């Protein structure tokens, strides 16, 4: 199981925002933004700040992809 943030980057494009704009507006660290960019785990606090800034729901910025079994 892996968390993907593809929806977040699409939403930023739709809103005409850059990653730096999101980082400043949401008050998140460059480290947290880098983790989002690498589809790594971040705290729920970071997710909350992003959602509040973009006025969206968690499902609008992230999704869980199930890993395929061989």
N, C-alpha and C positions, 0 to 999 in steps of 0.2 A: 504494500500500500504506500502510495506516495502523494504528497500534497503538491499541487501545481498552482501557480499564480498567473497563468496565462490571461485569465479574465481581468486581473488587475491591470496588466499592461494594455489590454484592449480598451479598458475603461479610461485609462489616462489619455490614450490617443483620442478617444471620442470627446473627452473634455478639454483637449488641447493643452494638457499639462505634461511637463517633463518630470522625470524621477526626482530631480533636485527640488522642483516646486512642491511635490508631494512631501518630501522629507522635511522641508521647512514648514509647510502648512500644518503637517501632522505632528511636528515636534519629535520625530523619531531620529535615531542615530544613523550615521552612515553605515555602521556595522549592521544594523537591522535591515536597512535598505539593500545592502549587499546580500544578506541572507535571503531576502525575498527574491532577488534577482537570480539566485542559485537554486531556488525551490527548496531551501532548507527550512527547518523549523524555527519559528519565532514565537515570542510570548503572546498570550491572548491580549495583553496590554497594547502591543504593537498593532495587532489586528483591529482592536477596538478604536485606536487612534486613527487608523487609515479609514475605517468605515465611517467614523464620525466626520472626518474631513471631507470624504467624498459623498457623504449622505447616502450610503448604500448599506446593503445587508452583507453578511459574511459570504453567502453564496454567490454574490455578485463579483467577488474578487478572488475566490479560491475554489478549488475542487479537489476531490480525492480520486485518484486513479488507482484502480486495483492492478497489481502486478500479475502478469500472465504466468500460469503454471505450465511447465513442460509436460 
